[in-house]
Amino acid sequence: MTNTTNGKVINGNGTSERSRSPNSQKPEELYPYEMIKEIADHLLEKTKYRPKIGIICGSGLGTLAESLTDVDVFDYENIPYFPSTTVEGHAGRMVFGQLNRVPVMCMQGRFHYYEGHSLEKCSMPIRVMKLSGVTHLIITNAAGGLNSAYNVGDIVVIKDHLNLMGMAGLNPLLGPNDPRFGPRFPAMNNAYTPELRAMAKRIGTEMGIANEMHEGVYTCLAGPNYETPAELRALKILGVDAVGMSTVHEVVMAKHCNLTVFAISLITNKCVFDYDGQQEEACHEEVVEVGKIRQRVLCDLVQRMATEIAK
């Protein structure tokens, strides 16, 4: 199925037909500044909101977007150049609205590398948020718990990440750099803003969930398969506490855009290290179900964070 946007033919996955011609753009040039601005302008023309806070909802956590009031909703398929999301638990909508009276811009579902998208395409909405006026980004994800101290349902405030995909040469910033977005060589120390991490721990104490919160290191693997015991043991040796299939490239893009970042993982399963089959295998249904069970706590935490950030 195709549609047209300003005279350009767009196919079902949000890629312009011209990108498949012999003279097409290279993958890293598919989202130049002008195209990102066109997407942002399209959204801003159709909403009264000018939020400073952007939110990305992970698997099973889309109900966070449903807690917004007085909303303007945009299905991804109706946003120029946006791909569609194909994963259960990801509604595929950009939602503008009030979160506890704080205006926010919320992705109800994200794009993943394992769906066949480039990392630039997966991270492209971050730049749309930037050009829409967002200065602070709150990212949520569902993750497997590598750290033996983590229990299913616990919340991990991410303090750092291990970018294994980046080390393997997969990075959303590959290709020509446009300084209108950020510098050629962005630093990644303190990518997860220390002040917001401290704020989250204080709020967690006020909520009475301090014993269910941790600070840890996250890593993103390409997926879509879950990890083998050998892979998990290697990650644990490298200092990883939680593992998932998102977030890291989004944070790289956000840091490049000079956004202030806060990210949390909901531990939806404990990683399986044994070979004798005594432990249950990880599955996506469990991820979504735990997200639903913990949605109230996650919504409360993010609402309080947004309120504090907006002050």
Protein Blocks (a to p, Z undefined) as FASTA:
>chain_A
ZZdeehiacdfkopafklmgmkbccfklmmgfklmmmmmmmmmmmpcbdcfbdcdddehi
lmmmmmpghiadddfklgghiacdfbehilopacdddeehiacdddeddadfklopafkl
mmmmmmmmmmnopabdcdddddddfblkbcehiacddfbdcdfklmnopafkgcjddfkl
mcfbdcfehklgfklmmmmmmmmmmnopmmmgccddddddebjbdcdfklmmmmmmnopa
bdcfehjlmmmmmmmnopacddddddfbdcdfbfnopaccddfklmmmmmmmmmmmmmmm
mmmmmmmmmZZ
